Amino acid sequence: MSGCVSRISNAFMIDSQRKVWRMNRVEDIIDMLGEIDTPAEAKVVLWLNEQHRDTTDENHKDKYRKTTKGYTVLSEYDNSIMNLGECGNFTHRININKKGKITQKKLLKTILLHNSGL
């Protein structure tokens, strides 16, 4: 098996006409949201695209700024779990367009924690 892990999930929604919608792709949920025009929707986009994978809200300090093209998110988080990459504090700038697509992710700052060998 390669290093990639496949995951199948299903979400269901009932609309105002009581029609049941099955959503099993990221695009299905983003399409349901419509235009990304709130910080909560931008946060859902990050989560769906696994930008906050294996972390909790307490590990993140996100700042959302609405722009003419969508949202810019300054995402600062701590990673102290060795199997998720380097340990330390990381700050990224992530641009999300109004259609829910991440158009840019740029690492702005890294403060690495050095393992003491214990």
LUMKOLVEX-72184 format. One record per residue (C-alpha): residue number from 1; residue in three letters; x, y, z. Coordinates in pm, 1 decimal. Example, Ala and Ser with C-alpha at 12.3 -4.5 7.8 and 13.67 -1.06 7.14 Angstrom:
NODE / nr / rest / c1 / c2 / c3
NODE / 1 / ala / 1230.0 / -450.0 / 780.0
NODE / 2 / ser / 1367.0 / -106.0 / 714.0
REM end
This chain:
NODE / nr / rest / c1 / c2 / c3
NODE / 1 / met / 0.0 / 0.0 / 0.0
NODE / 2 / ser / 129.9 / 347.9 / -81.8
NODE / 3 / gly / 150.9 / 637.7 / 161.3
NODE / 4 / cys / -191.6 / 769.3 / 57.5
NODE / 5 / val / -498.9 / 678.3 / 255.3
NODE / 6 / ser / -836.6 / 670.4 / 84.9
NODE / 7 / arg / -1146.8 / 765.7 / 278.6
NODE / 8 / ile / -1511.7 / 729.0 / 185.1
NODE / 9 / ser / -1768.0 / 932.1 / 375.8
NODE / 10 / asn / -2129.9 / 1019.6 / 321.1
NODE / 11 / ala / -2322.1 / 1323.3 / 434.0
NODE / 12 / phe / -2694.4 / 1374.3 / 397.2
NODE / 13 / met / -2901.9 / 1691.2 / 389.5
NODE / 14 / ile / -3277.0 / 1742.9 / 383.1
NODE / 15 / asp / -3384.0 / 2061.8 / 205.5
NODE / 16 / ser / -3691.6 / 2274.3 / 274.8
NODE / 17 / gln / -3898.6 / 2059.1 / 34.7
NODE / 18 / arg / -3796.3 / 1750.7 / 238.7
NODE / 19 / lys / -3582.5 / 1615.6 / -45.1
NODE / 20 / val / -3285.3 / 1411.6 / 80.1
NODE / 21 / trp / -2948.8 / 1491.6 / -77.6
NODE / 22 / arg / -2651.8 / 1254.7 / -51.1
NODE / 23 / met / -2313.5 / 1425.3 / -56.7
NODE / 24 / asn / -2006.7 / 1202.6 / -80.4
NODE / 25 / arg / -1757.4 / 1444.5 / -235.1
NODE / 26 / val / -1604.5 / 1768.3 / -110.2
NODE / 27 / glu / -1747.8 / 1945.1 / -415.9
NODE / 28 / asp / -2101.5 / 1836.9 / -321.4
NODE / 29 / ile / -2082.8 / 2014.7 / 13.9
NODE / 30 / ile / -1910.0 / 2324.6 / -122.6
NODE / 31 / asp / -2173.0 / 2349.0 / -399.8
NODE / 32 / met / -2444.9 / 2332.4 / -132.9
NODE / 33 / leu / -2285.9 / 2626.4 / 53.0
NODE / 34 / gly / -2306.4 / 2847.7 / -254.3
NODE / 35 / glu / -2087.6 / 3157.4 / -247.8
NODE / 36 / ile / -1836.4 / 3149.0 / 37.9
NODE / 37 / asp / -1929.0 / 3470.0 / 216.2
NODE / 38 / thr / -1887.7 / 3405.1 / 589.7
NODE / 39 / pro / -1588.8 / 3307.1 / 805.0
NODE / 40 / ala / -1776.3 / 2990.5 / 910.6
NODE / 41 / glu / -1807.0 / 2879.6 / 547.1
NODE / 42 / ala / -1437.6 / 2954.4 / 487.3
NODE / 43 / lys / -1355.5 / 2739.6 / 791.4
NODE / 44 / val / -1563.9 / 2452.9 / 648.7
NODE / 45 / val / -1368.7 / 2479.5 / 321.6
NODE / 46 / leu / -1039.5 / 2449.0 / 511.4
NODE / 47 / trp / -1168.7 / 2148.9 / 705.4
NODE / 48 / leu / -1303.7 / 1975.4 / 393.7
NODE / 49 / asn / -968.5 / 2021.9 / 220.7
NODE / 50 / glu / -788.0 / 1878.4 / 525.4
NODE / 51 / gln / -600.5 / 2199.5 / 599.8
NODE / 52 / his / -672.2 / 2142.7 / 969.6
NODE / 53 / arg / -614.3 / 1768.4 / 961.5
NODE / 54 / asp / -562.3 / 1595.4 / 1296.7
NODE / 55 / thr / -565.9 / 1916.8 / 1496.1
NODE / 56 / thr / -816.9 / 2080.5 / 1724.2
NODE / 57 / asp / -942.9 / 2437.9 / 1738.4
NODE / 58 / glu / -723.9 / 2498.7 / 2043.7
NODE / 59 / asn / -415.4 / 2430.0 / 1826.8
NODE / 60 / his / -526.5 / 2691.9 / 1570.9
NODE / 61 / lys / -539.5 / 3067.7 / 1580.7
NODE / 62 / asp / -709.4 / 3155.8 / 1253.7
NODE / 63 / lys / -788.1 / 3509.4 / 1140.6
NODE / 64 / tyr / -1036.6 / 3550.3 / 855.3
NODE / 65 / arg / -1041.3 / 3858.2 / 632.8
NODE / 66 / lys / -1305.4 / 3902.5 / 365.6
NODE / 67 / thr / -1168.7 / 4023.1 / 32.1
NODE / 68 / thr / -1326.2 / 4106.0 / -303.2
NODE / 69 / lys / -1224.1 / 3759.2 / -426.3
NODE / 70 / gly / -1329.7 / 3557.5 / -119.5
NODE / 71 / tyr / -1133.8 / 3512.8 / 204.2
NODE / 72 / thr / -773.7 / 3534.4 / 318.0
NODE / 73 / val / -700.4 / 3325.8 / 625.3
NODE / 74 / leu / -393.1 / 3365.3 / 844.5
NODE / 75 / ser / -366.4 / 3021.1 / 1001.1
NODE / 76 / glu / -125.4 / 2973.7 / 1290.1
NODE / 77 / tyr / -102.8 / 2631.2 / 1448.9
NODE / 78 / asp / 118.6 / 2417.8 / 1667.9
NODE / 79 / asn / 220.5 / 2068.0 / 1564.8
NODE / 80 / ser / 364.4 / 1854.3 / 1840.5
NODE / 81 / ile / 285.4 / 1515.0 / 1688.1
NODE / 82 / met / 594.5 / 1365.5 / 1524.5
NODE / 83 / asn / 410.8 / 1159.4 / 1261.5
NODE / 84 / leu / 242.8 / 1471.5 / 1117.7
NODE / 85 / gly / 571.6 / 1623.8 / 1003.7
NODE / 86 / glu / 803.1 / 1864.9 / 1172.6
NODE / 87 / cys / 717.7 / 1978.6 / 1523.7
NODE / 88 / gly / 678.2 / 2348.0 / 1583.4
NODE / 89 / asn / 464.8 / 2653.5 / 1523.3
NODE / 90 / phe / 359.3 / 2732.4 / 1166.7
NODE / 91 / thr / 182.0 / 3029.6 / 1008.7
NODE / 92 / his / 25.6 / 3006.3 / 661.5
NODE / 93 / arg / -167.0 / 3252.0 / 446.7
NODE / 94 / ile / -447.4 / 3069.8 / 266.9
NODE / 95 / asn / -662.1 / 3232.2 / -2.1
NODE / 96 / ile / -1009.0 / 3090.1 / -68.1
NODE / 97 / asn / -1215.8 / 3213.5 / -360.7
NODE / 98 / lys / -1592.3 / 3267.9 / -350.3
NODE / 99 / lys / -1649.9 / 2927.0 / -509.8
NODE / 100 / gly / -1474.3 / 2750.1 / -220.6
NODE / 101 / lys / -1146.7 / 2671.9 / -393.8
NODE / 102 / ile / -814.7 / 2720.2 / -216.1
NODE / 103 / thr / -623.8 / 2934.0 / -464.8
NODE / 104 / gln / -303.5 / 2981.9 / -267.4
NODE / 105 / lys / -135.4 / 2849.7 / 45.2
NODE / 106 / lys / 189.1 / 3014.3 / 146.7
NODE / 107 / leu / 406.2 / 2938.7 / 449.6
NODE / 108 / leu / 485.0 / 3268.9 / 619.7
NODE / 109 / lys / 663.6 / 3164.3 / 938.7
NODE / 110 / thr / 804.3 / 2850.8 / 1102.2
NODE / 111 / ile / 941.1 / 2807.2 / 1452.6
NODE / 112 / leu / 1069.8 / 2450.9 / 1483.4
NODE / 113 / leu / 1081.5 / 2263.0 / 1812.4
NODE / 114 / his / 1394.4 / 2053.8 / 1847.2
NODE / 115 / asn / 1358.6 / 1705.2 / 1989.6
NODE / 116 / ser / 1575.7 / 1661.8 / 2298.8
NODE / 117 / gly / 1621.4 / 1291.6 / 2222.6
NODE / 118 / leu / 1407.4 / 1173.7 / 2514.0
REM end
